Amino acid sequence: MSSIPERSVTRYAKLAAQLTGGKSGESPLRAGFGPGAMFVGRKMFGVLDESGALVIKLPPARVQELIAKGVGAPWHPGAGAPLKEYIAIGFDKQARWLGLAKESREYMRS
């Protein structure tokens, strides 16, 4: 059973629906990572971590910019050094989730 906060799971599902642009059957979510990971093609661009933060992949310089602005925190999938292309954006910054998820999707699409 997942320990991810329910409010984050609910917001994440809404985010996935927003990313489809209202087109049914086009959800970016795929099973395998808690409430699902978001993909564009075969590339994962977003997931919820155990704290309920949205984790997205962006260029390293953009990740550092967002961290410096206090938008998110460095992220790693367990122990060790943070991954330079990933940032965790907490539920307290959920108003930024949609825009940043779109940015991440476009980055991964290229």
PLY file of the C-alpha trace (Angstrom):
ply
format ascii 1.0
element vertex 110
property float x
property float y
property float z
element edge 109
property int vertex1
property int vertex2
end_header
0.00 0.00 0.00
1.26 3.43 -0.93
2.09 6.00 1.72
1.69 8.91 -0.72
-0.73 11.50 0.73
-4.20 11.15 -0.78
-4.44 14.87 -1.59
-1.34 14.56 -3.77
-2.68 11.45 -5.52
-5.96 13.26 -6.24
-4.18 16.37 -7.53
-1.85 14.21 -9.64
-4.80 12.45 -11.30
-6.32 15.87 -12.06
-2.98 16.98 -13.52
-2.88 13.96 -15.83
-6.41 14.77 -17.00
-5.42 18.41 -17.64
-2.46 17.27 -19.73
-4.75 15.35 -22.10
-6.49 18.56 -23.13
-9.86 16.84 -22.72
-9.07 14.05 -25.18
-10.28 10.75 -23.79
-7.96 7.78 -23.98
-4.84 9.98 -24.10
-3.80 9.94 -20.45
-0.04 10.25 -19.96
-0.26 7.93 -16.93
1.14 4.40 -17.04
1.13 1.86 -14.24
4.23 0.83 -12.38
5.16 3.75 -10.14
2.69 4.29 -7.30
-0.28 6.15 -8.78
1.39 5.94 -12.20
4.14 7.71 -14.05
3.58 10.26 -16.80
5.05 9.46 -20.18
5.40 11.08 -23.57
6.01 8.26 -26.01
8.40 5.88 -24.24
9.97 8.58 -22.06
8.92 9.20 -18.47
8.64 12.86 -17.56
6.82 12.87 -14.22
5.95 10.84 -11.15
4.87 11.37 -7.54
7.42 10.57 -4.87
6.55 9.10 -1.47
6.19 12.57 0.08
3.52 13.53 -2.47
5.80 15.87 -4.44
5.62 15.99 -8.21
8.96 14.89 -9.65
9.70 16.02 -13.20
12.63 15.89 -15.58
14.02 19.14 -17.03
17.38 20.36 -18.33
19.93 20.59 -15.48
20.23 24.39 -15.75
16.45 24.78 -15.47
16.39 22.45 -12.45
19.05 24.57 -10.74
17.14 27.77 -11.57
13.92 26.41 -10.05
15.75 25.17 -6.94
17.41 28.59 -6.51
13.97 30.26 -6.74
12.58 27.94 -4.06
10.13 26.23 -6.42
11.41 22.74 -5.72
14.15 20.61 -4.24
16.81 18.28 -5.64
15.54 14.71 -6.05
16.98 11.22 -6.07
15.20 7.85 -6.19
16.47 6.60 -2.83
19.89 7.11 -1.32
22.73 8.92 -2.95
23.33 12.12 -4.83
20.38 13.96 -6.41
19.87 13.44 -10.12
20.79 16.63 -11.99
17.79 16.51 -14.35
15.10 15.93 -11.70
13.29 18.27 -9.34
10.66 17.54 -6.69
7.92 20.16 -6.44
5.99 19.86 -3.20
2.23 19.93 -2.79
2.54 23.44 -1.35
3.58 24.55 -4.86
0.86 22.57 -6.65
-0.26 25.72 -8.48
2.97 25.37 -10.50
2.49 21.67 -11.30
0.60 22.04 -14.59
2.93 24.57 -16.18
6.05 22.71 -15.12
4.63 19.33 -16.18
3.91 20.78 -19.62
7.46 22.14 -19.76
8.84 18.74 -18.78
6.68 16.94 -21.34
7.95 19.24 -24.10
11.54 18.74 -22.95
11.13 14.97 -23.07
9.29 15.10 -26.38
12.34 16.63 -28.11
0 1
1 2
2 3
3 4
4 5
5 6
6 7
7 8
8 9
9 10
10 11
11 12
12 13
13 14
14 15
15 16
16 17
17 18
18 19
19 20
20 21
21 22
22 23
23 24
24 25
25 26
26 27
27 28
28 29
29 30
30 31
31 32
32 33
33 34
34 35
35 36
36 37
37 38
38 39
39 40
40 41
41 42
42 43
43 44
44 45
45 46
46 47
47 48
48 49
49 50
50 51
51 52
52 53
53 54
54 55
55 56
56 57
57 58
58 59
59 60
60 61
61 62
62 63
63 64
64 65
65 66
66 67
67 68
68 69
69 70
70 71
71 72
72 73
73 74
74 75
75 76
76 77
77 78
78 79
79 80
80 81
81 82
82 83
83 84
84 85
85 86
86 87
87 88
88 89
89 90
90 91
91 92
92 93
93 94
94 95
95 96
96 97
97 98
98 99
99 100
100 101
101 102
102 103
103 104
104 105
105 106
106 107
107 108
108 109
